[in-house]
Amino acid sequence: MKVPQLDLVAQYGTLRGALRRAVDDLFESQRFILGPAVEDFEDAMAGLLGVPGAVGLSSGSEALRVALAVLDVGPGDEVLLPAFTFFATASAVVHRGARPVFVDVGEDFLMDPADAAVQVTSRTRAAICVHLYGLQVPWAPWRELAAAHGLRLIEDAAQCVGARRAGEGHAGSLGDAAAFSFFPSKNLGGAGDGGLLTARDPALLARARRYRNHGEACRYHHEEVGINGRLDALQAVVLHAKLPHLAAWNEARRARAGRYEALFAASRVAERVGRPVLPAGGEHVFHQYTIRVPERRDALLDWLREREIGAAVYYPLPLHRQPCFAAEPSAARPLPVTERLAGEVLSLPIYPEISEDQQAWVVASIEAFYGR
């Protein structure tokens, strides 16, 4: 049985009419750069997340770069960030001329505030907290660390749209600024690249709007050297058409994660596979369903792929071990949890349309691997 890692064709089949109408309306207007389509989507996202405003950007990577720019992070500054995350979290820092400081993570895959605290120096300007795999970072420890050291807090919410923890707001509403990605594979994915910045400070939002458009305050008048980082109107209308379905999709992902948990609990590999732990009262959105496999992870990955099961490893080489960061002082520091997780994690197919039979086949295939 073929089980793709994600089935966007199935998703499109349920939305074809709405998406085509939205795109047709945009072509009738011929307003492809910013304009009402982008503004309407920004307003809808701000309402969902409970923030004063949102700024559409060309990608999640650019959203991180703009967040750092409007918070005045630059040369000579240090930025704390987890070593166990996607490359863009660190590359955004380097592109600003600042220095990434790699921090270990906990057993929940999220950056460890205790490890971060010991790496704070007089040059530490900010921390980028990554909500990974769909699980929101517990925010209180980071708020305390920021208050103690005068740090700015940026949320990398690329994998966490719609997530929240009990007693806290949505991911994207907690820090000084937050960055979202709408890469097609995300829980809310576009028809190409797209991103979003959120913030609570109106001055930051206004600056981000200028910065994404060459720093232009009004036509041909530039207050600073910005970038060309606007969200395309085409992406905005696609995302806006999908947005009403996000809550149901996230709920379906949680249900599919619960089904995996039940299948594993009843399986012969229950003690050999570490499963995600749900926070009490929280809303994990399961961008990935990531298990931990201490024994022969890479061989299991090959086995699953041979059976046309779309498993993947996020991330096999931590950031502090990437060749391009070898010269960074913090890259030489051992990060034991990060390094162990990089050798154990395995993400299994999860998406709203995955069937019970497909999930049962995934778990049966893992049982078959260890039963050989």
Secondary structure, DSSP 8 states (H G I E B T S, - for coil): --B-S--HHHHHHHHHHHHHHHHHHHHHHT--BSSHHHHHHHHHHHHHHT-SEEEEES-HHHHHHHHHHHTT--TT-EEEEESSS-THHHHHHHHTT-EEEEE-B-TTSSB-HHHHHTT--TTEEEEEEE--TT-----HHHHHHHHHHT-EEEEE-TT-TT-B-TTS-BTTSSSSEEEEE--TTSSS--SS--EEEEES-HHHHHHHHHHTBTTEEETTEESS---B-B-BHHHHHHHHHHGGGHHHHHHHHHHHHHHHHHHHHTSTTTTTSB-----TT-B---SSEEEE--SSHHHHHHHHHHTTB--B-S-SS-GGGSGGGTTSGGGGS--HHHHHHHTTEEEE---TT--HHHHHHHHHHHHHHHT-
